[in-house]
């Protein structure tokens, strides 16, 4: 009854093609943003900031990047962790060697460096696809791990091979507390998610989806595979590189190459599978699920009074992830995002949902 489109007339093409064309959607997004920027800082504690909100937001950026490549363009990638490492080490070296550079520019340039590396490793996509492309990106993951572990310049010749970052300042304002880090990441997430949503709705996004659905037909109607595939790799790697820089600076503080190993690549891949391939919203839902489920499973034995070791909880976590992936692949391949869309359609027709 509250979610009805009737009576909301559109008098222009731009109004009809708006991202949130229904007033209820616009109000819902405004309320969510208001809660994010005002409500959360009023009630959240340090644990919620460092273990829930900041990881979910940063990994949402990485999931959006991988969703652009895999969900929208249909190019399978298993090198997300490696591209996150490129962004993290690029940001570290930029901040170290150019200490007066603004950190927004540091994060942006780290994304650009990851974009260039992504385009380089995306060149095989012009000749191979499917599982063969997945193996090629997996090789990129292992190569980047090896490079950051063996080439000492990336770590400023640190004997331990790990790096640590100092205090982050933005326009003379220190980003040194969990709430400030959260607000900074949230602002970046809003901007990048809005940019991604507009890209996938425009000409570039339509070329990606055409290449995903049937590449031969897309080439026949004039879409160049070179432009479509490499642009998808470029935009995806930019987002993932920025996420890696944020993860290193605002989540870890210090790290070594193993922080961005193949497990990180699979983690982000699980996010877009469970959240929904080809959906910006699904990237957020998948990231929230992947972060919150381990926390819930770790607390569940204590709540139920069941003695379980840490190893047992870890095994149960893997079992739950595997079961959820199989479930969504069979029952709802488009993940949580599709379930959300179905719920909205039923609300439009309530009390007579089909």
Secondary structure, 3 states (H helix, E strand, C coil): CCCCCCCCCCCCHHHHCCCCCCHHHHHHHHHHHHHHHHHHHHHCCHHHHHHHHHHHHHHHHHHHHHHHHHHHCCCCCCCHHHHHHHHHHHHHHHHHHCCCCCHHHHHHHHHHHHHHHHHHHHHHHHCCCCHHHHHHHHHHHHHHHHHHHHCHHHHCCCCCCCEECCCCEECCEECCCHHHHHHHHHHHHHHHHHHHHHHHHCHHHHHHHHHHHCHHHHHHCCCCHHHHHHHHHHHHHHHHHHHHHHHHHHHHCEECHHHHCHHHHHHHHHHHHHHCCCCHHHHHHHHHHHHHHHHHHHHHHHHHCCCCCHHHHHHHHHHHHHHHHHHHHHCCCCHHHHHHHHHHHHHHHCCCCC
